[in-house]
Amino acid sequence: MLDQALLDILACPLGKAGLKVEGEELVCERCGPRFPIRDGIPVLLIEDATLPEGITEPEQLECQRARRPAGP
């Protein structure tokens, strides 16, 4: 289990939202990718994330679409 003080300062590398523990993963509370916890260490690498169902690329996440400037 992760220390609550550590969990309080961690954020999703994609959407910068808070993370919650679900089993052996950290889950972004905003956009939903799941990051593994290996040997008690959170692995917050985008390439190691499991994306939500129906999402094939990080750019498809709501948090990433919201960050892009509107087109002409």
N, C-alpha and C positions, 0 to 999 in steps of 0.2 A: 504494500500500500504506500502511496506517495504521501509525504508529509504535507499537511494542509498549507503551511507557510510557502512551500515550493509551488504548490498548485495555485495559490493566490497570485503569484507573480508570472506564471506561464500564460502565454497567449497563442492562439492559432497563428502560424506563420502566414496564412493566406488572408484571413479576415480580421485578424487582430482581436478577436473576441475571446472570452473566457473559455476554459476547457473543463470538462467534467470527466470523472473516471467511470468507465463502464467495463468491468472485467479487467482484462489486461490491455486496455486501450484508453487513450484520451480522445474525447469527442468534442469537436468545436460546437459550442452552443448556438452559433449563428448559421454557419454554412454546412455543417455536418460531416466533414471528412474525419476519419478515424486514424489516429496515430498510435503505433505500437508502444508498449512499455516492455523493454527487454531487460531482464535481470534487475528490475527496479528502476531503470533509467528510461525516461521518456525520449522517444526518437521523433523529433519534430521536423523531419526531412520530408519535403513535399513528395519526393519520389518514393518514399516508403508509406505514404498515406493510402488508405482505402477510401475511395470516393463514394459518395452516396449512390444508391441505385439510380440508373438512368443518366448518370454523369460519367463521361469518358475522359474529359480533360479538365484540369483545374480552372481553366478560363471560363468554363460553363457554370461555375458556381455563382450564386447570386452575389456574394461578396465581391467577386472579381468583376462581374458585369457592372456593378454599381460604381466601381472605381474608374471605369473607362469613360473618357469624355464622350459626349454625345456627338454623333456624326452630323455631316451637313444635311 
